[in-house]
């Protein structure tokens, strides 16, 4: 489990696992379901929920 940098890709398109976990003050978001998701403070778009437990389990 690794914490993402700001604006780093947290989830790649067509992948089920997260690359890293966004900080508490940010969201893992993408413009749509089939796009790369980045850590950002904007809560607009497609938000991927990152669970605290069961890290690395497919969603």
Secondary structure, 3 states (H helix, E strand, C coil): CCECCCCCEEECCCCCCCCCECCCCCEEEECCCCCCEEEECCCCCEEECCCCCCCCCCC
